[in-house]
Amino acid sequence: MNSNRHIIVIGAGFAGLSAACVLAKEGHKVTILEKNDQPGGRARVWEQDGFKFDMGPSWYWMPDVFENFFALFGKKTADYYRLERLDPGYRIYYGPDDIMDIPAGMDELEALFERTEPGSSVKLKAFLKQAAYKYKVGMGDYVHRPSHSITEFIDLNLIKKSMRMQLLSSMSKHVRRYFKNPKLIKLLEFPVLFLGATPQNTPAMYSMMNYADLALGTWYPQGGMHEIVKAMVSLCHELGVELKLNTEVVKIDVKDHLISQIDTKNGTFQADFVVAGADYEHVDQHLLSDQYQNYTSQYWNTRVMSPSSLLFYIGINKKIEGIKHHNLFFDEDFELHAKEIYTTAKWPSRPLFYVSCTSKTDKSVAPEGGENFFFLMPIAPGLHDDESIREKYFDLMLNRFKHITGHDIRDSIVVKRSYALNDFKADYHSFKGNAYGLANTLAQTAFFKPAMRAKHIKNMLYTGQLTVPGPGVPPAIISGQIVAREAIKYLK
C-alpha cells in the first residue's frame, strides 16, 4: 500500500464511491468524508413501520455499466445483489382505460408498435439500430473522456462517428421522422424529460436512451436500488477505504495552489489529493475562497439545470391490483409540463407524474398485505417550496391516480413522507434544489460542462452529476472512474 499518498473523497454518492474504489485498487490510502448518516448520496434509503423506500433513483438502466465497474475488481453484480428484468418494463397511463405496457421482448415490442401505428415496427428496427450505434459510441467512447479541452475530440475517426451521432439535430425532430402516433412519440421522448431540456432542445444523440430503455431493458436489484450502494461500500471496505459518515466538509484551505487542509464539523484532515464529489457549485462557491473558485456566481446562475422533484414516500395497508412496478401517468399535456419545467419555470398547472410500486416485485419492502408507493412529479429547480404547495400537489396526484386507475388509496395510507427542493438543498447542498444535475443540452455537453479539473488548485478534481459525463446513476459511476484515472496520472 502506497500509504504516503492520502486521497480524500468528499461525498459518498455513486461518483465518490466509484472514484474511491479505483484509487484504493491502485494502492492509495483513501478516506471518504460524507455529510449524511448513510452513504449513497441521493440513493439513500428510508425505513418506517416495515416499509422501505429508495429515496432517489428508482430506474436500473444500462446494466452493462454496473457490470463493467465491478469487473474492474474481478467481481460481478451477482456477487452483491440479484437483478431481475421487469416485464413489462413499465406501464404508461394515457387516461382511464387507456394503458400501454412496455414488454421486455423485442418481438412483443414490435407487435405493440405495429398495433399502435401500422407500419411502425419496421421503423422501430431502424430507429433502434441507429440508437444502438449511438449507445455503443457514446457509452464506449464519448463518456469516458475527461473533456478537459476540445482537443480530445479532434480525432478524424471520432469526428466521423460524431456525424452519425446527430449532435446538431433535436430529439423531437428525430423521433417524428420515424413515428406519427402521439402515444409512441411520448414513449420515446419520456427518457429525455429528466435530462434537463425539452425534446426540442435535447440533441438526437440521446436516442441512445431509447436503446438503453427498450433493448437493454429495465431491471431491479432485489432489496432496492440502495443494494447498489451497499455493494459499492462493501467493495470499498474490501479495498481498505475508510468511510466517515456525519462528517460534513465546511471549508477547503488552499495555500500556493495546493490544498493544505480540509475542515469538517468533526475536525481537520490533510490530503495529498482531493476528489470533490459533493455538489460542484457548493464546493466551488462555498467551500473555496474566491481566488481558487473555477467559476463566478453569474456563471452558475446561467447554467441550465435538470429538474427537481416533488416526492412522496407512501406506505398503505392494502394490496392494489393492476399497478405495475413502474407507472407513468401521461394523461396530461407532455409539452406544457416540459415548458413549465424548462422555459417558464413555475409550479406545473397540469403535471405528468410517475408512481413506483416496488412491492410488486419485492416482498421485502412492505409489510405483508401492504404496498410501497413512491410518487414523483418533476418540477423546475429554484421554485418556492412549502408544505401547503406540497399538499396541494399530493391531493392532485391522488385524485388523478384514483380517476385513472380506479384505486382510492387515501384512507389506506399508514406511512407518508414528502421530499422536495428544500430537502435537496438541506441534505445535499443541491444547487437550486435540483435533483438530476446539469441539463444535457448541446451547449452543456462534453467540454462545455463545468470542468473536471480545478483550474487554480493543482491537487483537486471534481466528479459527479454536474460535470463529465452528466446526470444519472451510470454516468455518475463512470464519472468516478474518469476522475480516479486523472488523479492517478497526477500522483504518478
RACOR-V974676 format. One record per residue. N is the residue number from 1. RES is the residue in three letters. NEAR is the number of other C-alpha atoms within 12 Angstrom. D_FIRST is the distance of its C-alpha to the first C-alpha in whole Angstrom. Layout:
BEGIN
n: (N	N)
res: (RES	RES)
near: (NEAR	NEAR)
d_first: (D_FIRST	D_FIRST)
END
This chain:
BEGIN
n: (1	2	3	4	5	6	7	8	9	10	11	12	13	14	15	16	17	18	19	20	21	22	23	24	25	26	27	28	29	30	31	32	33	34	35	36	37	38	39	40	41	42	43	44	45	46	47	48	49	50	51	52	53	54	55	56	57	58	59	60	61	62	63	64	65	66	67	68	69	70	71	72	73	74	75	76	77	78	79	80	81	82	83	84	85	86	87	88	89	90	91	92	93	94	95	96	97	98	99	100	101	102	103	104	105	106	107	108	109	110	111	112	113	114	115	116	117	118	119	120	121	122	123	124	125	126	127	128	129	130	131	132	133	134	135	136	137	138	139	140	141	142	143	144	145	146	147	148	149	150	151	152	153	154	155	156	157	158	159	160	161	162	163	164	165	166	167	168	169	170	171	172	173	174	175	176	177	178	179	180	181	182	183	184	185	186	187	188	189	190	191	192	193	194	195	196	197	198	199	200	201	202	203	204	205	206	207	208	209	210	211	212	213	214	215	216	217	218	219	220	221	222	223	224	225	226	227	228	229	230	231	232	233	234	235	236	237	238	239	240	241	242	243	244	245	246	247	248	249	250	251	252	253	254	255	256	257	258	259	260	261	262	263	264	265	266	267	268	269	270	271	272	273	274	275	276	277	278	279	280	281	282	283	284	285	286	287	288	289	290	291	292	293	294	295	296	297	298	299	300	301	302	303	304	305	306	307	308	309	310	311	312	313	314	315	316	317	318	319	320	321	322	323	324	325	326	327	328	329	330	331	332	333	334	335	336	337	338	339	340	341	342	343	344	345	346	347	348	349	350	351	352	353	354	355	356	357	358	359	360	361	362	363	364	365	366	367	368	369	370	371	372	373	374	375	376	377	378	379	380	381	382	383	384	385	386	387	388	389	390	391	392	393	394	395	396	397	398	399	400	401	402	403	404	405	406	407	408	409	410	411	412	413	414	415	416	417	418	419	420	421	422	423	424	425	426	427	428	429	430	431	432	433	434	435	436	437	438	439	440	441	442	443	444	445	446	447	448	449	450	451	452	453	454	455	456	457	458	459	460	461	462	463	464	465	466	467	468	469	470	471	472	473	474	475	476	477	478	479	480	481	482	483	484	485	486	487	488	489	490	491	492)
res: (MET	ASN	SER	ASN	ARG	HIS	ILE	ILE	VAL	ILE	GLY	ALA	GLY	PHE	ALA	GLY	LEU	SER	ALA	ALA	CYS	VAL	LEU	ALA	LYS	GLU	GLY	HIS	LYS	VAL	THR	ILE	LEU	GLU	LYS	ASN	ASP	GLN	PRO	GLY	GLY	ARG	ALA	ARG	VAL	TRP	GLU	GLN	ASP	GLY	PHE	LYS	PHE	ASP	MET	GLY	PRO	SER	TRP	TYR	TRP	MET	PRO	ASP	VAL	PHE	GLU	ASN	PHE	PHE	ALA	LEU	PHE	GLY	LYS	LYS	THR	ALA	ASP	TYR	TYR	ARG	LEU	GLU	ARG	LEU	ASP	PRO	GLY	TYR	ARG	ILE	TYR	TYR	GLY	PRO	ASP	ASP	ILE	MET	ASP	ILE	PRO	ALA	GLY	MET	ASP	GLU	LEU	GLU	ALA	LEU	PHE	GLU	ARG	THR	GLU	PRO	GLY	SER	SER	VAL	LYS	LEU	LYS	ALA	PHE	LEU	LYS	GLN	ALA	ALA	TYR	LYS	TYR	LYS	VAL	GLY	MET	GLY	ASP	TYR	VAL	HIS	ARG	PRO	SER	HIS	SER	ILE	THR	GLU	PHE	ILE	ASP	LEU	ASN	LEU	ILE	LYS	LYS	SER	MET	ARG	MET	GLN	LEU	LEU	SER	SER	MET	SER	LYS	HIS	VAL	ARG	ARG	TYR	PHE	LYS	ASN	PRO	LYS	LEU	ILE	LYS	LEU	LEU	GLU	PHE	PRO	VAL	LEU	PHE	LEU	GLY	ALA	THR	PRO	GLN	ASN	THR	PRO	ALA	MET	TYR	SER	MET	MET	ASN	TYR	ALA	ASP	LEU	ALA	LEU	GLY	THR	TRP	TYR	PRO	GLN	GLY	GLY	MET	HIS	GLU	ILE	VAL	LYS	ALA	MET	VAL	SER	LEU	CYS	HIS	GLU	LEU	GLY	VAL	GLU	LEU	LYS	LEU	ASN	THR	GLU	VAL	VAL	LYS	ILE	ASP	VAL	LYS	ASP	HIS	LEU	ILE	SER	GLN	ILE	ASP	THR	LYS	ASN	GLY	THR	PHE	GLN	ALA	ASP	PHE	VAL	VAL	ALA	GLY	ALA	ASP	TYR	GLU	HIS	VAL	ASP	GLN	HIS	LEU	LEU	SER	ASP	GLN	TYR	GLN	ASN	TYR	THR	SER	GLN	TYR	TRP	ASN	THR	ARG	VAL	MET	SER	PRO	SER	SER	LEU	LEU	PHE	TYR	ILE	GLY	ILE	ASN	LYS	LYS	ILE	GLU	GLY	ILE	LYS	HIS	HIS	ASN	LEU	PHE	PHE	ASP	GLU	ASP	PHE	GLU	LEU	HIS	ALA	LYS	GLU	ILE	TYR	THR	THR	ALA	LYS	TRP	PRO	SER	ARG	PRO	LEU	PHE	TYR	VAL	SER	CYS	THR	SER	LYS	THR	ASP	LYS	SER	VAL	ALA	PRO	GLU	GLY	GLY	GLU	ASN	PHE	PHE	PHE	LEU	MET	PRO	ILE	ALA	PRO	GLY	LEU	HIS	ASP	ASP	GLU	SER	ILE	ARG	GLU	LYS	TYR	PHE	ASP	LEU	MET	LEU	ASN	ARG	PHE	LYS	HIS	ILE	THR	GLY	HIS	ASP	ILE	ARG	ASP	SER	ILE	VAL	VAL	LYS	ARG	SER	TYR	ALA	LEU	ASN	ASP	PHE	LYS	ALA	ASP	TYR	HIS	SER	PHE	LYS	GLY	ASN	ALA	TYR	GLY	LEU	ALA	ASN	THR	LEU	ALA	GLN	THR	ALA	PHE	PHE	LYS	PRO	ALA	MET	ARG	ALA	LYS	HIS	ILE	LYS	ASN	MET	LEU	TYR	THR	GLY	GLN	LEU	THR	VAL	PRO	GLY	PRO	GLY	VAL	PRO	PRO	ALA	ILE	ILE	SER	GLY	GLN	ILE	VAL	ALA	ARG	GLU	ALA	ILE	LYS	TYR	LEU	LYS)
near: (16	18	18	15	26	31	43	47	53	54	47	51	48	49	50	51	54	52	51	55	45	40	44	37	29	29	22	33	33	43	40	48	44	37	33	30	21	28	38	43	42	44	35	30	30	32	24	20	21	24	37	35	42	39	38	39	36	38	38	35	35	34	32	25	32	35	26	22	35	31	18	22	24	14	20	24	32	20	20	24	27	20	28	25	28	32	25	30	35	37	32	38	34	30	24	20	14	16	26	31	32	36	27	26	22	24	18	19	30	29	22	28	34	21	17	22	22	18	19	28	25	21	23	36	25	19	32	33	22	30	35	30	29	33	33	28	27	33	32	21	24	32	34	31	35	38	31	27	19	17	15	20	23	14	13	12	14	20	19	15	24	25	18	24	31	27	30	23	26	28	41	33	25	31	39	26	19	27	30	23	21	24	32	34	31	34	38	40	39	38	30	40	43	41	43	46	42	36	39	28	33	39	36	39	43	49	43	38	41	38	33	35	39	41	34	28	31	33	35	38	33	28	30	43	37	38	31	46	38	29	34	40	32	27	34	33	23	18	27	26	37	28	37	30	25	22	28	33	38	29	26	39	31	29	18	13	21	25	33	23	25	37	25	24	19	18	17	20	32	27	33	31	44	50	52	50	49	48	45	39	41	35	40	40	27	25	31	34	24	18	20	29	32	31	29	21	17	11	16	23	17	15	32	38	41	42	46	43	45	46	38	35	37	44	40	32	25	24	25	26	18	19	34	33	39	38	37	42	41	37	33	26	22	33	29	23	32	40	29	28	39	36	25	18	26	26	35	32	23	27	34	41	41	38	37	41	42	40	38	31	29	30	22	23	36	34	24	20	21	32	39	49	46	43	44	39	41	44	45	40	40	30	29	21	29	18	18	12	21	29	21	18	34	32	19	23	35	33	18	33	34	21	20	27	31	18	21	22	32	23	15	22	24	24	30	29	28	32	35	43	37	29	28	32	25	20	32	41	34	35	40	37	36	43	47	45	46	45	45	44	37	29	22	33	37	35	26	26	38	41	37	41	36	35	21	24	31	25	38	44	47	51	53	52	47	47	48	46	45	45	39	41	39	37	40	43	46	45	49	48	43	40	48	45	30	33	39	30	15	19	24	12)
d_first: (0	4	5	9	9	11	13	16	18	21	23	22	25	24	23	20	19	19	17	14	14	14	11	9	9	8	5	6	7	11	14	17	21	23	27	29	29	27	25	26	28	31	31	31	33	36	38	42	44	43	42	39	38	36	36	35	35	37	37	35	35	33	32	30	28	26	26	25	22	21	21	18	16	19	21	24	26	28	25	25	29	32	34	38	40	42	46	47	44	46	50	52	55	57	60	62	62	60	57	55	52	49	49	46	48	49	52	53	51	54	57	56	56	59	61	60	61	63	61	58	56	56	55	52	51	51	49	46	46	46	43	41	41	40	37	36	36	35	32	31	31	32	30	27	28	27	30	30	33	36	35	33	36	38	38	41	40	38	41	43	41	42	45	45	43	46	44	47	49	49	48	52	54	51	52	56	56	55	57	60	60	58	56	54	54	52	50	49	48	47	43	43	45	41	40	42	45	48	49	51	48	45	45	46	42	41	44	40	40	43	42	39	41	44	42	39	40	39	37	36	33	35	34	34	32	30	29	27	25	24	23	20	19	19	17	15	15	13	10	10	12	14	18	20	24	27	25	27	26	29	29	26	27	27	28	28	27	24	23	23	23	23	26	26	29	27	25	23	20	18	16	15	16	18	19	23	24	26	30	30	33	33	29	31	35	34	30	31	34	36	35	31	33	33	36	39	41	43	41	39	43	44	41	42	41	40	42	42	43	45	44	45	44	47	47	51	52	54	53	54	55	55	52	49	45	45	48	49	52	54	57	58	57	54	55	56	53	51	53	53	49	48	52	54	51	53	53	54	58	57	54	52	49	47	47	44	45	42	44	46	43	41	43	40	40	44	46	48	51	50	48	45	46	44	46	45	47	46	47	47	44	45	48	50	48	50	51	55	53	51	54	56	54	53	56	57	54	55	59	58	56	59	61	59	58	61	58	59	56	57	58	55	53	51	48	47	45	45	42	43	42	42	40	37	38	37	34	32	34	35	37	41	40	39	37	36	35	37	40	39	42	42	42	39	37	34	34	37	35	33	30	27	26	27	30	29	26	23	20	21	22	24	24	27	30	32	30	29	30	32	33	33	30	29	29	27	24	25	24	21	20	22	20	17	18	19	17	14	17	18	14	15)
END
